[in-house]
Amino acid sequence: MRVTYPAAPCLMLLFAAAASTSALAQPASAWPAKPVRMVIPWPPGGGADIVGRILAEPLGQALGQQVVVENRGGSNGVIGAEAVARAAPDGYTIMFHSVTSHMLNPSFFAKLPYDTFADFAPVGLVAEVPLAIVVNPVLPVKTLNDLLALARKNPGQLSFASFGAGSISQLAGELFNRQFGVKMTHIPYKGGGPALVDTLGGHVPIYFSGIGTSLPMLRAGKLRALGVTTAARSKLLPDVPTVDEAAGSKGYEASVMFGLFAPAKTPQAIVTRLNAETVRLLESADFQNRLANQGGSDRATATSPQAMLDYMKTNTPRWAALVKEIGARID
């Protein structure tokens, strides 16, 4: 009688490892052979979602496979980022994220389920979006100085929305408090879309918003912009002064930088191709116009993976110092 023995567990593991290694070793020309998942670790309707979706369609066309957006919002991008960090590094999962929030999270959270640097492969910066200080028109202010006067008269009674605890939106508001000696109360939301809805509804009077999120409502007159948070005026809101212009101050600056990541250990050939296709898109005038008009981007930023890594290493300590100064934590 012939007896057939099952494969030893160690042999099965070796076969699985060999298959995995073979898949990861495939040449860039063979990738992608199926749709690519783009995780956006924010809810629909916010700045990351808007800009990410603008990129996803033409990037998919350039790659020859659909780039499918998956929103995985929560915890200032931590939930979605964890999913990407744990994904197979085969080029079929990438992340479009606020690089700014990604850099801030190690300062805000006592412990993260991933390493911000070691568990991700930078692909490239994509776009910079200014923030705008917007108010519901019911609030009796028409200029930034009006807001400062009202805040000084009513310390702690005015609240401002951010698109997430631990976000640059929160830090822009906290920096505003410290620089101008006012005390406005921070109200965090789980994304730019929910914050916008509550500002429109009058539930919170002030919102430090990505321009792309609030631009349609500003143009429709449903919100009022008092200032932009960058050093120069926004091309999309040329009549709105910078915070420094409006308040007669110096050094107030905050913006959101967006970029693409892949899981660590994604084959270099795939990262290189992702970067090349993204850079090619960002060099297109038509694509830049779309980013500006729909996503609120004042600057399309085509960079190498190394330049993106250098940007993160330079700016992480800067914002970490402010987080430490204000004593903000996310439990």
Secondary structure, DSSP 8 states (H G I E B T S, - for coil): --------HHHHHHHHHHHHHHHHTS-GGG--SS-EEEEESS-TTSHHHHHHHHHHHHHHHHHTS-EEEEE---GGGHHHHHHHHTS-SSSSEEEEEEHHHHHHHHHHBS--SS-TTTTEEEEEEEEEEEEEEEE-TTSS-SSHHHHHHHHHHSTTT-EEEESSTTSHHHHHHHHHHHHHT---EEEE-SSHHHHHHHHHTTSSSEEEEEHHHHHHHHHTTSSEEEEESSSS--SSSTTS-BHHHHHT-S----EEEEEEEEETT--HHHHHHHHHHHHHHHT-HHHHHHHHHHH--SEE----HHHHHHHHHHHHHHHHHHHHHHT--B-
